[in-house]
Amino acid sequence: MNNKEKTKVTAIKGGMLIDGTGDKATAGNNVIIEGSTIKALGSNIPIPQNADVIDAKGRTVMPGLIDSHVHFWGGLGGGPEEKIARPAELALIKSISDARDLLAAGYTTAKDCGSRNALFLKKATAEGTLTGLPRIVAAGYWLSQTYGHFDTHYFPPEYVDIRTTKLNTAGMKDNLICDGVDECIKATRYALREGADFIKCSTTGGGGSDRDTPADVQFNLDEIKAIVETAAQVGKYVSAHCEMSLIALKQSIVGGIKTIDHACLTNDECIDLAMKNDVIFVSTLTVFKRIVEAGEEMGTAAVESYKRIHRAGATLAAGTDTAGSMLKFGKNASELELLVNICDFSPMDAIVAATKNGAKACYMGNKTGTIEPGKLADIIIIDGNPLEDIKILQNQEKIKMVMLEGEVEISR
């Protein structure tokens, strides 16, 4: 092997380490990286002579952040008229800059819970056409029942589903409408065919819909099981949009769904059931911020739900529901601030929700989410201590380095 073929070695020297596991932060650590992988870490670890050295003394070294619920829709916030008139290609182009903004903010992984654009971004990155994007875990097409959350009710039925729509517009290319076991199986297979890493479905209605409500129960248990079992046949899991229905929550868990996103309404019974079935909850306080501040029922319920989940010791990952229009990419760490300020999380708990638990929600817990030997070197360096001020993570100027799989993507 000649010198050019040798694996690159990088050493991050002397930083305060928050490893993402929840263990106490420790000072004066060295992190040794070989290629894309963390090789060793500790205060007494020698630095190899051939290493490229990054001095982190006086700064915080921690895992790259993970947003467990985004949508790369490339939206502008124009409402129904945008869905009708704006070309899909423009939304795809905007989603590129949205993804880059996310990486620049210290997010090395994003779980996209429904957008065709995410599939294209991921494929373009894999082939080298795009650079500077975070790792994307993508559902692609989103499964909804007729009269469900993502059945765009103001369009004729034949315009709503990706398989039948006549509209090549920004808002009409992500939907799969399915009713009954057979249709749910076929829709799941279609999403998998298009490249889904996991399947996303709505088991309740949601905010922003024309007719359904967050408390509506959507899909019956047989339909949910059909989606889950079809995905499982090829090693994939299912995430559910599930907001304000305990009936839908219990059906989702019993049916085999593995992440419950939004989770605005929970009780002790369902949380216990979730823990027994290794189900992960995903917070989205960032999208609920306005209704939380207004004291509306759904916002109050979400805050109490996340407190209840945390007290029980269930796994909660931090999402935001950022979609690039009303919520701009790059401020996603506001979720951590909200978890600390209104949900009784410590700063360390919030960081774990956006690192270790985020990796679990992406089913990548064996690869990323913590700084440990054998994990991918997804690492950020912070000028300051987020355990003392969690808001630091929202200040890009404080994020001095972003490393993805051993490559420095951002250096300030």
C-alpha positions in Angstrom: 0.0 0.0 0.0 1.5 3.4 -1.0 1.0 6.6 1.0 -1.9 7.8 -1.1 -3.8 4.6 -0.3 -3.4 4.9 3.4 -6.4 5.6 5.5 -6.7 9.2 6.5 -6.1 9.8 10.3 -7.6 12.8 12.1 -7.3 13.8 15.7 -9.5 16.2 17.6 -7.4 17.4 20.4 -8.2 18.6 23.9 -11.9 19.4 23.9 -14.6 18.9 26.5 -16.4 15.8 25.4 -20.2 15.3 25.4 -20.4 11.8 23.9 -24.2 11.7 23.4 -24.7 8.7 25.8 -25.9 10.9 28.6 -22.7 10.3 30.6 -21.1 13.3 32.3 -19.0 15.6 30.1 -15.3 15.2 30.5 -12.5 17.6 29.7 -9.2 17.3 27.9 -10.2 14.5 25.5 -8.6 13.4 22.3 -10.7 11.7 19.6 -8.9 9.6 17.0 -10.6 9.1 13.7 -9.5 6.6 10.9 -11.2 7.2 7.6 -14.9 7.6 8.4 -14.8 5.9 11.8 -14.0 6.8 15.4 -11.0 4.6 16.4 -10.3 5.7 20.0 -11.0 8.5 22.5 -9.9 9.6 26.0 -7.7 11.9 27.9 -4.7 9.7 27.7 -5.0 8.6 24.1 -1.8 9.4 22.2 -2.1 11.3 18.9 -0.7 9.4 15.9 2.3 11.1 14.2 0.5 11.0 10.8 -2.7 12.6 12.1 -4.3 15.8 10.9 -4.8 17.6 14.2 -7.9 19.8 15.0 -7.3 21.8 18.2 -10.6 21.8 20.2 -9.1 23.1 23.5 -11.6 25.3 25.3 -14.4 24.1 23.1 -17.1 21.4 23.2 -16.9 18.2 21.1 -20.1 16.4 20.6 -22.0 14.2 18.2 -23.6 15.8 15.1 -27.2 16.6 15.8 -30.1 14.6 14.4 -33.5 16.0 13.5 -35.9 13.1 13.6 -38.7 14.8 11.8 -38.3 17.1 8.8 -39.8 17.5 5.3 -37.7 18.7 2.4 -40.7 20.1 0.6 -38.8 23.2 -0.5 -41.9 25.3 0.3 -42.3 29.0 0.4 -45.4 29.1 2.7 -47.8 30.1 0.0 -50.6 27.8 1.0 -53.0 26.1 -1.5 -52.1 28.4 -4.3 -48.5 27.2 -4.0 -49.5 23.6 -4.3 -51.6 24.4 -7.4 -49.2 26.7 -9.3 -45.6 26.3 -8.2 -43.6 23.8 -10.3 -42.2 20.8 -8.5 -38.8 21.5 -9.9 -38.6 24.8 -8.0 -39.4 23.1 -4.8 -36.6 20.5 -5.4 -34.1 23.3 -6.1 -35.0 25.1 -2.9 -34.8 21.9 -0.9 -31.0 21.7 -1.8 -30.3 24.9 0.0 -32.6 23.9 2.9 -30.5 20.7 3.4 -27.3 22.6 3.2 -28.6 25.1 5.8 -29.3 22.1 8.1 -25.7 20.7 7.8 -24.3 24.2 8.4 -26.3 24.3 11.7 -24.6 21.2 13.0 -27.1 18.6 11.9 -25.4 15.6 10.3 -28.5 13.5 9.9 -32.1 14.3 9.0 -35.0 12.0 9.0 -37.4 13.1 6.3 -40.9 11.9 7.1 -42.5 12.4 3.8 -41.2 14.2 0.6 -40.2 13.0 -2.8 -37.4 15.6 -2.8 -35.6 13.8 0.0 -35.3 10.7 -2.2 -33.7 12.8 -5.0 -31.4 14.6 -2.5 -30.2 11.3 -1.1 -29.6 9.8 -4.5 -27.8 12.9 -5.8 -25.5 12.9 -2.8 -24.8 9.2 -3.3 -23.7 9.7 -6.9 -21.6 12.7 -6.1 -23.8 15.3 -7.9 -24.5 17.2 -4.7 -22.2 17.9 -1.8 -22.6 19.7 1.5 -25.8 17.9 2.6 -26.5 16.0 5.8 -27.1 12.2 5.7 -30.8 11.8 4.8 -33.0 9.0 5.9 -36.1 9.3 3.7 -39.6 7.9 3.7 -40.3 9.5 0.3 -44.1 9.0 -0.3 -46.5 9.4 2.6 -49.4 6.9 3.1 -52.8 8.3 3.9 -56.3 7.0 3.9 -59.0 8.7 1.9 -60.3 11.6 4.0 -57.0 11.4 5.9 -54.1 13.7 6.8 -52.4 14.2 3.4 -55.5 13.6 1.4 -55.6 17.1 -0.1 -59.3 17.6 0.2 -59.8 20.6 -2.1 -58.6 18.5 -5.1 -60.6 15.8 -6.9 -59.4 12.4 -5.7 -57.7 11.6 -9.0 -55.4 14.6 -8.5 -54.2 13.7 -5.0 -52.4 10.4 -5.4 -48.9 10.4 -7.0 -50.0 7.4 -9.2 -52.9 9.3 -10.7 -52.3 13.0 -10.4 -52.2 15.3 -13.4 -50.4 18.1 -11.5 -46.6 18.5 -11.6 -46.7 21.0 -8.8 -44.8 21.4 -5.6 -47.5 20.2 -3.3 -48.9 17.2 -5.2 -46.1 14.7 -5.6 -45.8 13.1 -2.1 -49.1 11.4 -1.5 -50.2 7.8 -1.6 -53.9 7.2 -0.8 -54.9 3.7 0.2 -57.9 2.1 1.8 -58.2 -1.5 3.0 -55.6 -4.1 3.4 -54.8 -4.7 -0.2 -54.4 -1.1 -1.1 -52.2 -0.5 1.9 -50.0 -3.4 0.9 -49.7 -2.0 -2.7 -49.0 1.6 -1.5 -46.3 0.3 0.9 -44.7 -1.6 -1.9 -44.9 1.4 -4.2 -43.1 3.6 -1.6 -40.4 0.9 -1.2 -40.0 0.6 -4.9 -39.2 4.3 -5.1 -36.4 4.0 -2.5 -38.0 4.5 0.9 -35.7 3.9 3.9 -38.8 3.5 6.0 -42.6 3.9 5.6 -44.5 6.9 6.9 -48.3 6.8 7.4 -50.9 9.0 9.2 -52.8 7.2 12.0 -54.6 10.5 13.1 -55.6 13.7 11.3 -53.5 16.8 11.8 -53.2 20.5 11.9 -53.3 22.3 8.6 -55.7 19.9 7.0 -58.8 21.2 5.3 -61.3 18.7 6.9 -59.7 16.1 9.2 -58.7 17.0 12.8 -55.8 16.0 15.0 -58.1 13.8 17.1 -59.5 11.8 14.1 -58.5 8.1 14.1 -57.1 7.1 10.7 -56.4 3.6 9.3 -57.8 0.6 11.2 -55.7 -2.0 12.9 -55.8 -4.4 10.0 -54.6 -1.7 7.7 -51.8 -0.7 10.0 -50.6 -4.3 10.4 -50.6 -4.7 6.6 -48.4 -1.7 6.2 -46.0 -2.8 9.0 -45.8 -6.4 7.8 -45.2 -5.5 4.2 -42.4 -3.1 5.2 -40.9 -5.7 7.6 -40.7 -8.2 4.7 -37.8 -6.1 3.4 -36.3 -5.1 6.7 -38.0 -1.7 6.9 -39.9 0.0 9.8 -42.9 2.3 9.9 -43.3 5.8 11.5 -46.7 7.3 12.3 -48.0 10.8 12.3 -50.1 10.5 15.5 -51.3 13.6 17.3 -54.4 13.7 19.6 -56.0 10.3 19.8 -55.3 7.6 22.4 -57.2 5.1 20.3 -55.0 5.8 17.3 -51.9 5.8 19.5 -52.7 2.3 21.0 -53.5 1.0 17.5 -50.2 2.3 16.2 -48.2 0.6 18.9 -50.2 -2.7 18.8 -50.0 -2.7 15.0 -46.2 -2.7 15.1 -45.3 0.9 14.3 -41.9 1.8 15.7 -41.8 5.6 15.9 -44.7 7.8 17.1 -44.2 11.3 15.7 -45.8 14.4 17.3 -47.3 12.2 20.2 -49.3 15.1 21.5 -51.6 12.9 23.6 -50.3 10.0 25.6 -51.2 8.2 28.8 -49.3 5.9 31.2 -50.8 2.8 29.7 -49.7 3.6 26.1 -46.3 4.7 27.2 -45.8 1.5 29.1 -46.9 -0.4 26.0 -44.5 1.6 23.9 -41.6 0.8 26.2 -42.4 -2.9 26.1 -42.4 -2.8 22.3 -39.3 -0.7 21.9 -41.3 2.2 20.4 -39.7 5.6 20.1 -41.6 8.9 20.5 -40.6 12.0 18.5 -41.2 15.5 19.7 -42.0 18.4 17.4 -42.4 21.4 19.8 -40.8 23.7 17.2 -43.9 23.4 14.9 -46.2 23.6 17.9 -44.5 26.7 19.5 -47.2 29.2 18.5 -50.0 27.0 19.9 -48.0 26.3 23.1 -47.5 30.0 23.7 -51.2 30.6 23.0 -52.1 28.0 25.6 -54.2 26.1 23.1 -55.3 22.6 24.0 -53.1 20.8 21.6 -50.0 22.7 22.7 -50.7 22.2 26.4 -51.3 18.5 25.7 -48.0 18.1 23.8 -46.0 19.6 26.6 -47.6 17.4 29.2 -47.2 14.4 26.9 -43.4 14.9 26.5 -43.0 15.5 30.3 -44.9 12.2 30.9 -42.8 10.3 28.3 -39.6 11.7 29.9 -40.6 10.9 33.5 -41.4 7.3 32.5 -37.9 6.8 31.0 -39.3 6.1 27.5 -37.2 7.0 24.5 -37.9 10.4 23.0 -36.1 11.8 20.0 -36.0 15.4 19.0 -37.7 16.4 15.8 -39.0 19.8 14.6 -41.3 19.2 11.6 -39.3 21.9 9.8 -40.4 22.1 6.1 -38.6 25.1 4.8 -41.5 27.5 4.6 -43.1 28.6 7.9 -40.2 26.9 9.7 -36.8 27.7 8.2 -34.0 25.1 8.2 -30.9 26.1 10.3 -32.7 26.9 13.6 -33.7 23.3 14.3 -31.9 23.3 17.6 -34.7 25.4 19.0 -36.3 22.0 19.8 -33.7 21.4 22.4 -34.3 24.8 24.0 -38.0 24.1 24.2 -37.5 20.7 25.7 -35.4 22.3 28.4 -37.5 25.3 29.0 -41.0 23.8 29.1 -40.7 20.0 29.3 -38.4 19.6 32.3 -35.5 18.1 30.3 -32.0 18.9 31.4 -29.6 20.2 28.7 -27.9 16.8 28.7 -31.3 15.1 28.3 -32.1 17.3 25.4 -28.8 16.7 23.7 -29.3 12.9 24.1 -32.7 13.4 22.4 -31.0 15.0 19.4 -28.1 12.6 19.2 -28.3 9.0 20.6 -32.1 8.9 20.6 -32.3 10.5 17.1 -30.0 7.8 15.8 -32.4 5.2 17.3 -35.4 6.9 15.6 -33.5 6.6 12.3 -32.6 3.0 13.1 -29.0 3.9 12.9 -28.1 3.6 16.6 -25.3 1.1 15.8 -23.7 3.6 13.4 -24.1 7.2 14.7 -25.5 9.3 17.4 -22.7 8.9 20.0 -19.0 9.4 20.0 -17.8 5.9 20.7 -15.2 3.7 19.0 -16.6 1.9 16.0 -19.2 4.6 15.3 -19.1 6.9 12.3 -17.3 10.2 12.9 -20.3 12.5 12.8 -18.9 15.2 15.1 -19.4 19.0 15.8 -17.2 21.4 17.7 -18.9 24.2 19.7 -17.4 27.4 20.9 -19.0 27.4 24.3 -20.8 24.9 26.6 -24.3 23.9 25.6 -24.8 22.3 29.0 -24.6 25.8 30.4 -26.6 27.5 27.6 -28.5 25.2 25.3 -29.3 28.2 23.0 -25.7 28.1 21.8 -26.6 25.3 19.5 -28.9 27.7 17.5 -25.9 30.1 16.8 -24.1 28.9 13.7 -21.1 31.2 14.5 -20.6 29.1 17.6 -20.5 25.9 15.6 -16.9 25.9 14.5 -16.7 22.6 12.8 -19.1 20.0 11.3 -17.7 16.6 10.4 -19.7 14.0 8.6 -18.2 10.5 8.4 -14.7 11.8 9.1 -14.8 14.6 6.5 -14.8 18.2 7.7 -17.8 19.7 5.9 -18.0 23.1 7.7 -15.1 25.0 9.2 -15.5 28.4 10.7 
